[in-house]
Every structure is written in C-alpha cells, then in structure tokens.
Amino acid sequence: MSNHEMQIGIGLPANIPGVAGDQIIEWAKKADAGPFSSLGLIDRLVYDNYDPLIAFAAAAGATQRIRFTTSILLAPLHRAALLAKQAASLDAISGGRLTLGLGVGVREDDFQAASVPYHSRGKIFDAQLATMQRIWSGQALSDEVGAIGPAPVRTGGPEILIGAGAPAALRRLGQWGNGYIAGGGGAQMAAQGFRAAEKVWSEAGRAGKPRLVGCVYYALGPDAQKRGGEYINHYYGPQFGSMVVQGLIATPEAVKEARKAFADIGTDELIFWPCIAELNQMGRLEDALR
C-alpha cells in the first residue's frame, strides 16, 4: 500500500488539560479545512479531559466533512442503551461522520469512579456490543422495552473499530467490528495487531478486509520532545509514561518515517495525536506531511 492510499487523521486536543472550548472548536474547523480525514480522541474518566462524545458533538456543529473517531472510547464505563443513543445521536447530527473505536481500558480508577466492576469489563463489553447493535438496527430492546432512537445514518449503526491487545478481546472483531484500531505504540507493534486482526476476520468468515487504523503521538517545533513528553508522562503516569514517550514523534523527519512505516504495513488511516494544544501544531504537521 502506497502513502497516497493511506488517510491521515489528527487528534482533537480535548484530552490535554487546560485546553479551552474555543480552542477545540478552532482546531476542528482548521482540521476540517485541511487535508485530514478524521479527528481522533482518546478517552479517560479520572483525568482533566473533555468527554469524547461531547467534544465531538461540539466539533460536529463547527465542521462539514471531517470524520470523528473515538480512539478509543472505554465502552464498559457507560450503560449500553445510553451509549447507543449518544452514539446514534452524534452520528445523525453529524450526517453519519462517526467511527466508534471501542475497547475496555486498563485503568482501575476509571472503573472505580464509574462503579463498574473492573474484572468483569470484558463480559460487560460483549453484552454491550450485542445490545447496541440491536438498538441501532431499530428493533425493540426486549419484549417489555420498545425501540430506542434516533436511527444512525449508517444502516446497523456507526462503523466500529475494536481496540484490543489480548486474543480473547480481538475475537470481538470477528463478530461485531468493522475494523481494528492500534494504540500509540509504533508501526511494529501495530503490524502485529493488524495481522492478528486479519486472521480473526478471515476465521470468522467475514467478507473483504477489516479496516486498519493506527495512532501515534506527535509534538513539533521548539522543545517539542520536552513539551510532548511532559503531557505524555502526566497522562500515563510513571508506570507507562516513559515507555510511551519513546514513541513520540517530535521532528518532521520522524513524521515522514512514521507515515511510510504505517503505509508499508497496510494501514488504512493513521491518526496523529497532538501532545501540545496550540494551533500551530496542525500547521507544522501539515508541512511535515508535504
């Protein structure tokens, strides 16, 4: 797969502490006017970030064509019927521009805060996928409970990407997903996930190929490595921060290398998550991609 076939998305900096609402809207408008295929957004409960679906709803009203990709949304923190309604609402309001990247997450504090049992999160997620698909297809929820609207634009519901590392978690792709989304671990790690996802897909007897999406962290300009690293360490904490920082893309050359590396492993879309919330980060990324 050559570079021009791979779409390039950009993160919405709604997960960076201290970013103001008007900055998010401004960023969304600029991305919509630029070459980017979608806005990506990661999810966390116990952190100073905006809720992804609410941030995307605001961005939807300020944009025309760009897609919205949760990369990823922690599904088990939500109740299935409410999440299905919120996602369908955002999809309908935006004219069908929502892609739901979904996963279970690994941070116990998020689950404690939501009063959801951490060790049951996989089971909860499986049940949610079945419930949401039922709701989106317009069926009654049960014998006692009627249908829940609105209807999403895409028949059967928004496109679903499964984010997962464990083989058991990946199996969900075969039944429920339209594709697979890799975390911000670089092309080599993404390639392992992609190949595993393709295997699950074909074993499930699905037609065609799963959509494959990769994500990387970036910061560009003066002190990019330092400033980007500070955000990553703050977000991931001492346990994972130093590991994630190693993958930070902090030079125009590294942007080009990442694009080539991801294109070479068959990526359909690569999302660059910003670590600095300033608007010039988008222009710098565009320049580096030229």
Backbone hydrogen bonds, N-H to C=O, Kabsch-Sander energy under -0.5 kcal/mol:
donor,donor_aa,acceptor,acceptor_aa,energy
5,E,2,S,-1.6
6,M,2,S,-0.6
6,M,3,N,-1.5
7,Q,5,E,-0.5
7,Q,268,D,-2.7
9,G,7,Q,-0.5
9,G,270,L,-2.8
10,I,38,S,-2.7
11,G,272,F,-3.2
12,L,40,G,-3.0
14,A,12,L,-1.1
15,N,12,L,-0.6
16,I,13,P,-1.4
19,V,16,I,-1.7
23,Q,20,A,-0.5
24,I,20,A,-1.6
25,I,21,G,-1.9
26,E,22,D,-2.4
27,W,23,Q,-2.5
28,A,24,I,-2.3
29,K,25,I,-2.4
30,K,26,E,-2.3
31,A,27,W,-2.5
32,D,28,A,-2.2
33,A,29,K,-1.7
34,G,30,K,-0.7
34,G,31,A,-0.5
36,F,31,A,-0.7
37,S,8,I,-2.6
39,L,67,R,-2.9
40,G,10,I,-1.7
40,G,38,S,-0.5
41,L,69,T,-1.5
43,D,72,I,-0.8
47,Y,45,L,-1.9
49,N,47,Y,-1.5
50,Y,14,A,-2.7
55,A,51,D,-2.7
56,F,52,P,-2.6
57,A,53,L,-1.8
58,A,54,I,-2.0
59,A,55,A,-2.2
60,A,56,F,-2.7
61,G,57,A,-1.4
62,A,58,A,-0.5
62,A,59,A,-0.9
63,T,60,A,-0.9
67,R,37,S,-2.1
68,F,97,R,-3.1
69,T,39,L,-3.1
70,T,68,F,-0.5
70,T,99,T,-2.0
71,S,41,L,-2.8
71,S,69,T,-0.5
73,L,101,G,-3.0
75,A,73,L,-1.6
75,A,103,G,-1.3
77,L,74,L,-1.5
78,H,75,A,-2.4
83,L,79,R,-2.7
84,A,80,A,-2.7
85,K,81,A,-2.0
86,Q,82,L,-2.8
87,A,83,L,-2.8
88,A,84,A,-2.4
89,S,85,K,-2.4
90,L,86,Q,-2.6
91,D,87,A,-2.6
92,A,88,A,-2.7
93,I,89,S,-3.0
94,S,90,L,-2.0
95,G,92,A,-1.0
96,G,91,D,-3.9
97,R,91,D,-0.5
99,T,68,F,-3.3
100,L,159,E,-3.1
101,G,70,T,-0.7
101,G,99,T,-0.9
102,L,100,L,-0.6
102,L,161,L,-3.0
103,G,73,L,-2.0
108,E,106,V,-0.6
110,D,107,R,-0.5
111,F,107,R,-0.9
112,Q,108,E,-2.4
113,A,109,D,-2.4
114,A,110,D,-1.4
115,S,112,Q,-1.1
116,V,111,F,-2.7
120,S,117,P,-1.2
121,R,118,Y,-1.5
124,I,120,S,-2.5
125,F,121,R,-2.2
126,D,122,G,-2.2
127,A,123,K,-2.1
128,Q,124,I,-2.4
129,L,125,F,-2.5
130,A,126,D,-1.7
131,T,127,A,-2.4
132,M,128,Q,-3.3
133,Q,129,L,-2.1
134,R,130,A,-1.8
135,I,131,T,-2.4
136,W,132,M,-3.0
137,S,133,Q,-1.5
138,G,135,I,-1.7
139,Q,134,R,-1.5
141,L,146,G,-1.5
142,S,145,V,-2.3
149,G,147,A,-0.5
156,G,136,W,-0.6
157,G,154,R,-2.5
159,E,98,L,-0.8
161,L,100,L,-2.7
162,I,179,G,-2.6
163,G,102,L,-2.9
163,G,161,L,-0.5
164,A,162,I,-0.6
170,L,166,A,-2.3
171,R,167,P,-1.4
172,R,169,A,-1.3
173,L,170,L,-1.8
174,G,170,L,-0.6
174,G,171,R,-0.8
175,Q,171,R,-0.9
176,W,172,R,-3.3
177,G,172,R,-0.9
177,G,173,L,-0.6
178,N,160,I,-3.8
179,G,160,I,-1.1
180,Y,211,R,-2.9
181,I,162,I,-2.1
182,A,213,V,-2.9
185,G,183,G,-1.6
186,G,215,C,-0.6
190,A,186,G,-2.2
191,A,187,A,-2.6
192,Q,188,Q,-1.3
193,G,189,M,-1.7
194,F,190,A,-3.0
195,R,191,A,-2.6
196,A,192,Q,-2.0
197,A,193,G,-2.5
198,E,194,F,-2.4
199,K,195,R,-1.8
200,V,196,A,-2.4
201,W,197,A,-2.4
202,S,198,E,-2.5
203,E,199,K,-2.6
204,A,200,V,-1.6
205,G,202,S,-1.3
206,R,201,W,-2.0
211,R,178,N,-2.1
213,V,180,Y,-2.6
213,V,211,R,-0.5
214,G,269,E,-2.6
215,C,183,G,-0.7
216,V,271,I,-2.4
218,Y,273,W,-2.7
219,A,249,I,-2.4
224,A,221,G,-1.7
227,R,223,D,-3.1
228,G,224,A,-2.9
229,G,225,Q,-1.9
230,E,226,K,-2.0
231,Y,227,R,-1.6
232,I,228,G,-2.3
233,N,229,G,-2.7
234,H,230,E,-1.9
235,Y,231,Y,-2.7
236,Y,232,I,-3.0
237,G,233,N,-1.7
240,F,236,Y,-0.8
241,G,237,G,-2.6
243,M,240,F,-0.6
244,V,240,F,-2.3
245,V,241,G,-2.7
246,Q,242,S,-0.9
247,G,244,V,-1.6
248,L,245,V,-1.9
249,I,217,Y,-2.5
250,A,248,L,-0.7
255,V,251,T,-1.7
256,K,252,P,-2.0
257,E,253,E,-2.5
258,A,254,A,-2.4
259,R,255,V,-2.5
260,K,256,K,-2.3
261,A,257,E,-2.9
262,F,258,A,-2.7
263,A,259,R,-2.2
264,D,260,K,-2.5
265,I,261,A,-0.7
265,I,262,F,-0.6
266,G,263,A,-1.6
267,T,262,F,-1.9
268,D,212,L,-2.7
269,E,212,L,-1.5
270,L,7,Q,-2.6
271,I,214,G,-2.9
272,F,9,G,-2.2
272,F,270,L,-0.5
273,W,216,V,-3.6
273,W,271,I,-0.8
275,C,218,Y,-1.7
281,Q,278,E,-2.1
282,M,279,L,-1.5
283,G,279,L,-1.0
284,R,280,N,-2.4
285,L,281,Q,-1.8
286,E,282,M,-2.6
287,D,283,G,-2.5
288,A,284,R,-2.2
289,L,285,L,-1.7
290,R,286,E,-0.7
290,R,287,D,-0.9
